[in-house]
Amino acid sequence: MEINSKNIEAIKSLIPSLGKDRLRDLLTAALVELDKLPKEPGITITGKIQLGEYEFRNVHQDSATDKAYHAKWIADGEADPFSGLYDHADRKAAKLTMPDLSDYELANAVFMHYDSIPTMEQMISGKAKMPIVYVTAAKERIRWLSRQLYLAKVRIAELEKAGE
């Protein structure tokens, strides 16, 4: 399909009926499909689309260079606000909350306990924790997993470049 102002206006008219989340899903799928096509000289898929008041940045990320996918501060070249806390490959060394739980166990614990206040007896006996503990553990685990993914992608890119 040729991209022209008529097509863009037709897409813009769909925004209110689709909603921002559905539109983002459609654009992501479109960029994934475009990325599968043979590359032609002079054509670049940037992953940034502006439609009306909405700007979709990094809709499709799959390389170590897509730093904003992991953290805006990485993309902006700013200092690590967490002082390297999430750089440790070992969850215990990173001093995360609830590091002994697997990702699956943590997700389940958050789902089961994020909205229930345990009794004092349950907390004192160690059978339960306050909801904020589960939510904090999930927040930290997501940051840690994202950082580990980013570091792995950087390492893969370095190895691929060295092997060329």
BELTA-V894670 format. One record per residue. OMEGA is omega in radians with two decimals (none if undefined). Layout:
omega = (OMEGA,OMEGA)
This chain:
omega = (3.11,3.11,3.08,-3.06,3.13,3.13,-3.14,3.13,3.11,3.11,3.13,-3.12,3.13,-3.04,-3.10,-3.10,-3.13,-3.03,-3.03,-3.09,3.13,3.11,3.10,3.12,3.13,3.13,3.10,3.12,3.13,3.13,3.08,3.13,3.10,-3.12,3.13,-3.11,3.07,-3.10,3.08,3.14,3.08,3.14,3.14,3.04,-3.02,-3.09,3.10,-3.12,3.10,3.08,-3.11,-3.13,-3.09,3.01,3.12,-3.12,3.08,-3.14,-3.14,3.13,3.05,3.11,-3.13,-3.12,3.13,-3.02,-3.09,3.08,-3.08,-3.14,3.13,-3.11,3.07,-3.13,-3.12,3.12,-3.14,3.12,3.12,-3.12,-3.12,3.09,3.07,-3.11,-3.05,3.14,-3.11,3.12,-3.13,-3.12,-3.13,3.12,3.12,3.11,3.10,3.03,3.12,-3.07,-3.10,3.11,3.03,3.12,3.13,3.14,3.13,3.12,3.14,-3.14,3.11,-3.14,-3.07,-2.95,-3.04,-3.04,3.13,-3.14,3.14,3.08,3.09,3.14,3.13,-3.14,-3.12,-3.13,-3.14,-3.13,-3.10,3.11,3.06,-3.13,-3.11,3.11,3.14,-3.13,3.10,3.12,3.13,3.13,-3.13,-3.12,3.11,3.10,-3.11,3.13,3.12,3.13,3.14,3.09,3.12,-3.13,3.10,3.12,3.10,-3.12,3.11,3.12,3.11,-3.14,3.11,3.14,3.13,-3.11,-3.11,none)
